[in-house]
Amino acid sequence: MEMSKTAIAALLFILMILGVNVVMYGIVRGVMRGGKDDPLLKMMKAMNPAQKKKDDEMEELRRTVDELNKGKEKTNGDSDK
């Protein structure tokens, strides 16, 4: 009786370890799968939420500069004609 409880506990422990390994494999495979970004950059972005805020601020700044440049090009083009 004592041996069967030990065997069941060992089997459950092994199954738990295998389950965790399968989950971790799935996570790593999902991160490493294709996309535009480098997988290591994806991981770094996921681990640093403050970086996302900085990226959003920089993207907003880029859009604003682009809009200002487009407005400047339109006014320069009108004065040449």
Summary of the structure (lengths in Angstrom):
residues: 81
radius of gyration: 27.1
end to end distance: 97.8
largest distance: 97.8
contacts: 149
relative contact order: 0.05
helix: 89%
strand: 0%
